[in-house]
Amino acid sequence: GAVVSQHPSRVICKSGTSVKIECRSLDFQATTMFWYRQFPKKSLMLMATSNEGSKATYEQGVEKDKFLINHASLTLSTLTVTSAHPEDSSFYICSADGLAGNNEQFFGPGTRLTVL
Amino acid sequence: GQNIDQPTEMTATEGAIVQINCTYQTSGFNGLFWYQQHAGEAPTFLSYNVLDGLEEKGRFSSFLSRSKGYSYLLLKELQMKDSASYLCAVPPYNFNKFYFGSGTKLNVKP
């Protein structure tokens, strides 16, 4: 089946630093990947749609200069949280379009970001 | 835009049956997905309905009524491991977005 990995799974950083999170589709090519943010006991909030070879499409209220997304290849999308602050602490999850057929989304295992 | 509603939390007993509802109002419809998410983990796919009716898959079934903007997930013979959040998602026509409902936290008691 389709597998999506994320790295790192957990990261703790100081306020003001930048953190890069990688999302990879391991056994399939994904032209579109999605980035989500999830607060405790809340649902997934779509942050942006990442398209290979083009600029990401951000949801309303998401700062594109704060959350930089790069989809450099058909198997890799990265999310960089720039100048992180404690309020950026959250669970970040990516997903990728599945194989041709039912448009199922395959999710990465998530990255827990804690900003001190 | 997308408006997807689910009950926040439900409690049921091991071995029982529970129905989790999802109502939606969306700009375009391209099927409805149900996902299961255990705390601290990524969501996992449960079902996808694009036509009206009931789709059965083992202990889990999913129903869709497009005219009513309504779906439900039916869990039979509940097990303790079914304690999780259940999310419904409705992608629009162009499928360049994937929005989730607020999720229903299911607590299964012995």
Boltz contact constraints between the chains, C-beta under 6 A:
constraints:
  - contact:
      token1: [A, 34]
      token2: [B, 98]
      max_distance: 6.0
  - contact:
      token1: [A, 43]
      token2: [B, 100]
      max_distance: 6.0
  - contact:
      token1: [A, 43]
      token2: [B, 102]
      max_distance: 6.0
  - contact:
      token1: [A, 43]
      token2: [B, 103]
      max_distance: 6.0
  - contact:
      token1: [A, 44]
      token2: [B, 100]
      max_distance: 6.0
  - contact:
      token1: [A, 46]
      token2: [B, 99]
      max_distance: 6.0
  - contact:
      token1: [A, 49]
      token2: [B, 96]
      max_distance: 6.0
  - contact:
      token1: [A, 93]
      token2: [B, 42]
      max_distance: 6.0
  - contact:
      token1: [A, 102]
      token2: [B, 48]
      max_distance: 6.0
  - contact:
      token1: [A, 103]
      token2: [B, 95]
      max_distance: 6.0
  - contact:
      token1: [A, 104]
      token2: [B, 45]
      max_distance: 6.0
  - contact:
      token1: [A, 105]
      token2: [B, 98]
      max_distance: 6.0
  - contact:
      token1: [A, 107]
      token2: [B, 42]
      max_distance: 6.0
  - contact:
      token1: [A, 107]
      token2: [B, 43]
      max_distance: 6.0
  - contact:
      token1: [A, 109]
      token2: [B, 42]
      max_distance: 6.0
  - contact:
      token1: [A, 110]
      token2: [B, 42]
      max_distance: 6.0
